[in-house]
């Protein structure tokens, strides 16, 4: 494999981020033809396709690794510029982070606030059980997830614990659990599911009852 030029890797990352050659060209302030040439040169360098020509455009397995490299290279370049006294250049750096809704609405924004003057943060909301998919395909450079095993090329560190407490109104309890919240009652009672990937209720009920429970969704 030949060496990969940063400009080629950035072109691929831009395509993945924008979803098209035209969007990548606008982001990089070059022509779509220039982006296409960089991708062809990149595929020659690695000896395999780096992107699938589908709608939307998606990176191949090799492309995912290159996108991660491009994002990490840009962040390291910004760190170097800051250390060398060119801190103003960091204003133009952007990092994409995948964050689950509960973290986003509680502790994350205050934690990210100190970075506002030095880094542009793009936030993608995704369930913590599925956020690694966006990290793996190069869409994001970091993710808050409940899965400890890191994606290849990344590292993982614990941030803390979020505790969830099941609650309901008194009228709901009297209607659905007059004799207690046993497995049968839990299976019949409706629950709130925040999106199609939200399986927190099911996982909790399976742990609580030690048997498959599928509550009605409402």
N, C-alpha and C positions, 0 to 999 in steps of 0.2 A: 504494500500500500504506500502510495506517495504521501508526502506531507499535506495537511489540510490548511488552506489559507483561511485566516479569520474572516475575510470578506465573503468567502464562499459559505462558510458556516453561518454567518449572519444572514445571508440571503435565504438560506433554508429556514432559519428561525423566524424570519420575517414572513415567509410564506405560511408557515404553520400558524403564526399568530394572527395574520390577516386573512387567511383562507384562500388566497389567490395570488397569482403572479403580479397582477395589476396592483393589488393592495400592498404587496411587498415593495413594488417599485416606488409607489407613492411614499411609503414609510422611509425608504432608503434614499429618496431623491435621485433615482436613476430611472432608466427606461425599462419596461418589461422585457425587452430584448436582452438588456444587460443582466437582469436577474436570471433569465433563461440560460445565458451563457455561463454564468457562475455555477448554476446547478449542474449543467452538463460537465463542466470541468471538475466539479466535486464528485460526480458519479464516476468519472474516469479515474480520479485519484483514489477512491475507495474500492473501485472495481465492482460496484453493484448499485442498483437503484437506491435512491435515498428518499423518494417520495412517490406516492401512488397517484396516478393521474385520474382521480375520481372527484366527485363533488360531495362534500368538500374535500380539498386536497389534504391528505394525511401522510405523515412520515412513515417510512418502513422501519423495521427494527434497527437497521443501521442508521437511518435518519434520526430516530429518537435519540440515539447516543450522541450524534453530532449536534443536535439542537441543545441538549444539556451542556455540551462542551461550549457552544456559542454563548449561552446565557452565563455560564460560570466564567468564561473568558472576559466578558464585558464587565462583570462585577469585580473580578480581580484587577482589570485595567483601571476601573474607577478607584479602587483602593490604592493602587500604585500612584495614580495621579494625585490623590489626596495626600499621600505621604511625601510626594515630591513638591508639594506646595501649590498644586493646581486644583485646589478644592472646588473651585467653581465648576469644573467639568463634571463633577458628580451630579450636578443639577439635572443633567440630561440623561442620567441612567434610570432605567425602569426595571423593576422586578415584579413578576407575576406570582402571586401567592394564592393557593387554594385554601379556603377557610369554610368550616361548617357554620350553619346558620346560628346555632346556639352560642358558639364562641364569638361570632361576629356581633351579636347583639348584647354581649356581656363585657368581656375583658379585652378583646383584641384591639379595638380602635384606640383606647387610651395607651395601650402598649406600643402601638405603631406611631403615635403622634410625634414622638421625638425625632422620627426619621423624616418628617415632612419637609424639612428645610434642605435635606441632603439627598433624598432619594424619592423617585416617583414610584408609588406602589399601586399596582393593578390588582384588585381583589376579585377572585372568582368564587362564587358560593357553590359549595358541593357538600354532600353528606360525607361525614368523616370516614365512612366505610368505603367510599368510592373515590376519594380525592387522589389516591395514588395513580389512578388511570391517567389523570391530566399531568401528573408529574412524570409518569413513565413515557408518555408520548411527546414530552417536550413542551407542552402548552404552558406549563408553569415551572418555575425554578424552585419553589418551596411549597410545602403543604402542611396543614395541621390535620393530623390523622389519628385514629385510634389503633392503627397497626404499627407495631414497633419495628418490624423488619424493614430496613431501608431499601429503596429502589437502587438498582445497580448504578454506581456512579454518584450516589448521594450518601449522606450520613443521617443518623437519627438520634435525637436526644429528647428526654422527657421534659415536658413543659409544666405538668401538674395534673390534677384530677378534677373532673367535673362530675358532681353528684346529681343524679336525677331522682326526684321524689314523686311518686304517683299521687295525684290529688283529684278530688271531685267535689262537686257541690253536695250539700246535705240532701237536697231533693233527689239528686242522681243516685246517691247511696241508698236512700229509702226505696227508690223504685227498682234498682237493679240488684242491690245487695242487702235485702231486708234480714237475711239470716247469715250474713257473712259473705266474704268474697272467695268462695270456693272455685275450683276449676270449671265446673259447669256454668256457674254464674259469670265468671270472667269470659268464658267463650261466647256467651250470649250478649254481653254488654257492648255497646258501641264505643269506639275510641277515635281520637283525632289522629290522622296520619298526615304529616305535613307535606310529603311529596311521595312519588312512586318508589323512591329508593329508601324511604324511611322505614326501617324494620326494627326500630328500637322497641316498640311495644311488643312485637312478637318475641324478640329475644328475651325481654324481661319476663314475659308470661311463661315462656318455656323454662326459664331458670326457676321461677317461683313455683310452678306446678309440677315440674319435672315430667312433663308430657306435652305433646303437640297441642297447641291452643291457637285457634284462628278466630279472633274476635271480629264482630261486624265493624266495618269501617264507616265512619261518618264524618 
